[in-house]
Amino acid sequence: MTAYHILKHTTKSVAIYEARQIARGATGHNAGQVAPYFEKDWDDIVQEYGLEMASDAQQSVLMARDLLVDIIDYTNCVVPFHSQLGYA
C-alpha cells in the first residue's frame, strides 16, 4: 500500500526488495479474498457499533475491490485477479 500511494500521489519511483523468496508463506503464494459481507448479523453489528460505524465499515469493504483493481491497473502489475458474483 505504501508503494502504491507513493507512485500514485508523487513523482517518485519505487523499488521493492524482498528479504527472502517472493510470495513466501503457508501456501507459497500470496492469495486473498474480499467478501462484501460480515459473518455477524447486520442488526447485531448495528446494535454493537451504531448505524454510522456499521455503515462506514460496510462501505469500506465494498470499496476494497475497487482499490485492488486500481492498484493492479495503476501499477501495471501482472497478477491473476478474478471477480465473481456471489450471494451470502
KESE-346087 format. One record per atom (N, C-alpha, C): residue number from 1; residue in three letters; atom name; x, y, z. Coordinates in steps of 0.02 Angstrom, whole numbers, plus 50000, padded with zeros to 5 digits. Example, Ala and Ser with C-alpha at 12.3 -4.5 7.8 and 13.67 -1.06 7.14 Angstrom:
2
{1,ALA,N,{50660,49716,50390}}
{1,ALA,CA,{50615,49775,50390}}
{1,ALA,C,{50660,49835,50390}}
{2,SER,N,{50642,49888,50354}}
{2,SER,CA,{50684,49947,50357}}
{2,SER,C,{50645,50002,50394}}
end
This chain:
88
{1,MET,N,{50041,49940,50000}}
{1,MET,CA,{50000,50000,50000}}
{1,MET,C,{50043,50063,50000}}
{2,THR,N,{50097,50061,50038}}
{2,THR,CA,{50141,50120,50040}}
{2,THR,C,{50169,50134,49971}}
{3,ALA,N,{50194,50082,49937}}
{3,ALA,CA,{50223,50092,49870}}
{3,ALA,C,{50170,50118,49822}}
{4,TYR,N,{50110,50092,49825}}
{4,TYR,CA,{50055,50115,49782}}
{4,TYR,C,{50041,50189,49792}}
{5,HIS,N,{50035,50210,49854}}
{5,HIS,CA,{50020,50281,49867}}
{5,HIS,C,{50077,50327,49847}}
{6,ILE,N,{50139,50304,49857}}
{6,ILE,CA,{50196,50345,49834}}
{6,ILE,C,{50193,50353,49758}}
{7,LEU,N,{50181,50299,49723}}
{7,LEU,CA,{50176,50302,49650}}
{7,LEU,C,{50118,50346,49626}}
{8,LYS,N,{50062,50339,49659}}
{8,LYS,CA,{50002,50373,49636}}
{8,LYS,C,{50002,50448,49654}}
{9,HIS,N,{50031,50466,49710}}
{9,HIS,CA,{50024,50535,49734}}
{9,HIS,C,{50088,50576,49734}}
{10,THR,N,{50142,50549,49706}}
{10,THR,CA,{50204,50587,49699}}
{10,THR,C,{50235,50572,49631}}
{11,THR,N,{50291,50603,49617}}
{11,THR,CA,{50327,50588,49555}}
{11,THR,C,{50386,50541,49569}}
{12,LYS,N,{50388,50512,49628}}
{12,LYS,CA,{50442,50467,49648}}
{12,LYS,C,{50435,50399,49615}}
{13,SER,N,{50490,50363,49611}}
{13,SER,CA,{50491,50294,49589}}
{13,SER,C,{50496,50249,49651}}
{14,VAL,N,{50479,50186,49643}}
{14,VAL,CA,{50480,50140,49699}}
{14,VAL,C,{50514,50076,49677}}
{15,ALA,N,{50557,50050,49720}}
{15,ALA,CA,{50588,49984,49711}}
{15,ALA,C,{50572,49944,49775}}
{16,ILE,N,{50548,49884,49766}}
{16,ILE,CA,{50531,49842,49823}}
{16,ILE,C,{50580,49783,49824}}
{17,TYR,N,{50612,49774,49881}}
{17,TYR,CA,{50659,49719,49889}}
{17,TYR,C,{50631,49670,49939}}
{18,GLU,N,{50631,49606,49921}}
{18,GLU,CA,{50607,49554,49966}}
{18,GLU,C,{50667,49526,50005}}
{19,ALA,N,{50657,49514,50069}}
{19,ALA,CA,{50711,49486,50110}}
{19,ALA,C,{50723,49413,50093}}
{20,ARG,N,{50671,49379,50073}}
{20,ARG,CA,{50676,49308,50057}}
{20,ARG,C,{50640,49296,49991}}
{21,GLN,N,{50617,49236,49983}}
{21,GLN,CA,{50581,49217,49922}}
{21,GLN,C,{50516,49256,49915}}
{22,ILE,N,{50503,49282,49856}}
{22,ILE,CA,{50440,49318,49843}}
{22,ILE,C,{50381,49270,49853}}
{23,ALA,N,{50328,49295,49882}}
{23,ALA,CA,{50266,49257,49893}}
{23,ALA,C,{50277,49199,49942}}
{24,ARG,N,{50323,49208,49987}}
{24,ARG,CA,{50337,49156,50036}}
{24,ARG,C,{50281,49155,50089}}
{25,GLY,N,{50258,49098,50107}}
{25,GLY,CA,{50207,49093,50158}}
{25,GLY,C,{50180,49023,50162}}
{26,ALA,N,{50125,49016,50196}}
{26,ALA,CA,{50096,48950,50209}}
{26,ALA,C,{50081,48912,50145}}
{27,THR,N,{50056,48946,50094}}
{27,THR,CA,{50039,48913,50032}}
{27,THR,C,{50092,48921,49979}}
{28,GLY,N,{50140,48966,49992}}
{28,GLY,CA,{50191,48980,49942}}
{28,GLY,C,{50167,49031,49891}}
{29,HIS,N,{50107,49055,49898}}
{29,HIS,CA,{50078,49105,49853}}
{29,HIS,C,{50043,49158,49894}}
{30,ASN,N,{50042,49218,49869}}
{30,ASN,CA,{50001,49269,49901}}
{30,ASN,C,{49930,49261,49875}}
{31,ALA,N,{49884,49254,49919}}
{31,ALA,CA,{49815,49244,49899}}
{31,ALA,C,{49770,49280,49948}}
{32,GLY,N,{49713,49300,49925}}
{32,GLY,CA,{49666,49333,49969}}
{32,GLY,C,{49596,49333,49940}}
{33,GLN,N,{49551,49353,49980}}
{33,GLN,CA,{49481,49356,49959}}
{33,GLN,C,{49449,49416,49991}}
{34,VAL,N,{49411,49452,49953}}
{34,VAL,CA,{49371,49507,49980}}
{34,VAL,C,{49298,49487,49973}}
{35,ALA,N,{49265,49479,50028}}
{35,ALA,CA,{49194,49461,50027}}
{35,ALA,C,{49155,49519,50058}}
{36,PRO,N,{49108,49547,50020}}
{36,PRO,CA,{49074,49608,50043}}
{36,PRO,C,{49016,49595,50092}}
{37,TYR,N,{49029,49555,50141}}
{37,TYR,CA,{48979,49543,50192}}
{37,TYR,C,{49014,49526,50257}}
{38,PHE,N,{48978,49529,50311}}
{38,PHE,CA,{49005,49511,50376}}
{38,PHE,C,{48972,49446,50399}}
{39,GLU,N,{49008,49407,50436}}
{39,GLU,CA,{48980,49344,50460}}
{39,GLU,C,{48931,49354,50518}}
{40,LYS,N,{48933,49412,50547}}
{40,LYS,CA,{48887,49429,50602}}
{40,LYS,C,{48825,49462,50572}}
{41,ASP,N,{48767,49451,50602}}
{41,ASP,CA,{48705,49482,50577}}
{41,ASP,C,{48710,49558,50580}}
{42,TRP,N,{48684,49589,50528}}
{42,TRP,CA,{48685,49662,50522}}
{42,TRP,C,{48656,49696,50584}}
{43,ASP,N,{48599,49672,50608}}
{43,ASP,CA,{48567,49701,50667}}
{43,ASP,C,{48612,49699,50728}}
{44,ASP,N,{48649,49644,50735}}
{44,ASP,CA,{48695,49638,50792}}
{44,ASP,C,{48753,49687,50785}}
{45,ILE,N,{48778,49696,50724}}
{45,ILE,CA,{48832,49743,50713}}
{45,ILE,C,{48809,49814,50729}}
{46,VAL,N,{48750,49832,50705}}
{46,VAL,CA,{48723,49899,50718}}
{46,VAL,C,{48712,49910,50793}}
{47,GLN,N,{48686,49859,50827}}
{47,GLN,CA,{48675,49866,50899}}
{47,GLN,C,{48741,49875,50936}}
{48,GLU,N,{48792,49839,50915}}
{48,GLU,CA,{48857,49843,50950}}
{48,GLU,C,{48896,49906,50934}}
{49,TYR,N,{48894,49929,50870}}
{49,TYR,CA,{48938,49984,50849}}
{49,TYR,C,{48901,50047,50828}}
{50,GLY,N,{48836,50043,50820}}
{50,GLY,CA,{48797,50100,50797}}
{50,GLY,C,{48791,50100,50721}}
{51,LEU,N,{48738,50131,50696}}
{51,LEU,CA,{48723,50130,50625}}
{51,LEU,C,{48777,50163,50583}}
{52,GLU,N,{48802,50220,50605}}
{52,GLU,CA,{48852,50256,50565}}
{52,GLU,C,{48916,50215,50557}}
{53,MET,N,{48942,50188,50612}}
{53,MET,CA,{49003,50149,50608}}
{53,MET,C,{48993,50084,50567}}
{54,ALA,N,{48936,50052,50577}}
{54,ALA,CA,{48921,49991,50539}}
{54,ALA,C,{48916,50007,50465}}
{55,SER,N,{48884,50061,50447}}
{55,SER,CA,{48877,50081,50377}}
{55,SER,C,{48945,50099,50347}}
{56,ASP,N,{48986,50134,50384}}
{56,ASP,CA,{49054,50151,50360}}
{56,ASP,C,{49095,50088,50348}}
{57,ALA,N,{49089,50040,50392}}
{57,ALA,CA,{49126,49977,50384}}
{57,ALA,C,{49102,49940,50322}}
{58,GLN,N,{49037,49937,50311}}
{58,GLN,CA,{49011,49903,50252}}
{58,GLN,C,{49034,49938,50188}}
{59,GLN,N,{49033,50004,50187}}
{59,GLN,CA,{49056,50042,50129}}
{59,GLN,C,{49130,50029,50116}}
{60,SER,N,{49170,50026,50168}}
{60,SER,CA,{49242,50013,50160}}
{60,SER,C,{49255,49945,50129}}
{61,VAL,N,{49218,49895,50152}}
{61,VAL,CA,{49226,49828,50124}}
{61,VAL,C,{49206,49828,50050}}
{62,LEU,N,{49152,49862,50033}}
{62,LEU,CA,{49131,49864,49963}}
{62,LEU,C,{49182,49900,49919}}
{63,MET,N,{49217,49950,49947}}
{63,MET,CA,{49266,49988,49908}}
{63,MET,C,{49333,49951,49902}}
{64,ALA,N,{49344,49899,49942}}
{64,ALA,CA,{49408,49863,49941}}
{64,ALA,C,{49422,49833,49873}}
{65,ARG,N,{49372,49804,49841}}
{65,ARG,CA,{49382,49775,49774}}
{65,ARG,C,{49403,49829,49724}}
{66,ASP,N,{49371,49886,49726}}
{66,ASP,CA,{49388,49940,49680}}
{66,ASP,C,{49460,49964,49691}}
{67,LEU,N,{49482,49965,49754}}
{67,LEU,CA,{49551,49985,49769}}
{67,LEU,C,{49600,49934,49741}}
{68,LEU,N,{49585,49870,49749}}
{68,LEU,CA,{49629,49818,49721}}
{68,LEU,C,{49635,49825,49645}}
{69,VAL,N,{49579,49836,49612}}
{69,VAL,CA,{49579,49844,49539}}
{69,VAL,C,{49621,49906,49520}}
{70,ASP,N,{49614,49960,49557}}
{70,ASP,CA,{49651,50021,49543}}
{70,ASP,C,{49726,50009,49553}}
{71,ILE,N,{49745,49974,49605}}
{71,ILE,CA,{49816,49959,49617}}
{71,ILE,C,{49844,49919,49560}}
{72,ILE,N,{49809,49867,49539}}
{72,ILE,CA,{49833,49824,49484}}
{72,ILE,C,{49839,49864,49420}}
{73,ASP,N,{49788,49904,49404}}
{73,ASP,CA,{49789,49943,49342}}
{73,ASP,C,{49842,49997,49343}}
{74,TYR,N,{49846,50034,49398}}
{74,TYR,CA,{49891,50091,49402}}
{74,TYR,C,{49964,50070,49401}}
{75,THR,N,{49980,50014,49432}}
{75,THR,CA,{50049,49991,49436}}
{75,THR,C,{50068,49944,49379}}
{76,ASN,N,{50021,49929,49336}}
{76,ASN,CA,{50033,49881,49281}}
{76,ASN,C,{50057,49814,49308}}
{77,CYS,N,{50033,49797,49364}}
{77,CYS,CA,{50052,49734,49397}}
{77,CYS,C,{50019,49676,49361}}
{78,VAL,N,{50058,49625,49346}}
{78,VAL,CA,{50032,49567,49311}}
{78,VAL,C,{50021,49512,49363}}
{79,VAL,N,{49960,49508,49386}}
{79,VAL,CA,{49940,49457,49435}}
{79,VAL,C,{49872,49430,49416}}
{80,PRO,N,{49859,49368,49432}}
{80,PRO,CA,{49791,49343,49420}}
{80,PRO,C,{49742,49375,49468}}
{81,PHE,N,{49688,49401,49441}}
{81,PHE,CA,{49637,49432,49483}}
{81,PHE,C,{49570,49412,49455}}
{82,HIS,N,{49529,49381,49495}}
{82,HIS,CA,{49464,49357,49473}}
{82,HIS,C,{49410,49388,49517}}
{83,SER,N,{49356,49406,49485}}
{83,SER,CA,{49299,49433,49521}}
{83,SER,C,{49238,49394,49499}}
{84,GLN,N,{49197,49377,49547}}
{84,GLN,CA,{49136,49341,49530}}
{84,GLN,C,{49079,49362,49575}}
{85,LEU,N,{49020,49356,49549}}
{85,LEU,CA,{48960,49374,49586}}
{85,LEU,C,{48942,49316,49633}}
{86,GLY,N,{48928,49333,49694}}
{86,GLY,CA,{48909,49281,49742}}
{86,GLY,C,{48855,49308,49788}}
{87,TYR,N,{48827,49265,49826}}
{87,TYR,CA,{48773,49284,49871}}
{87,TYR,C,{48788,49256,49940}}
{88,ALA,N,{48777,49296,49991}}
{88,ALA,CA,{48787,49273,50060}}
{88,ALA,C,{48721,49254,50090}}
end
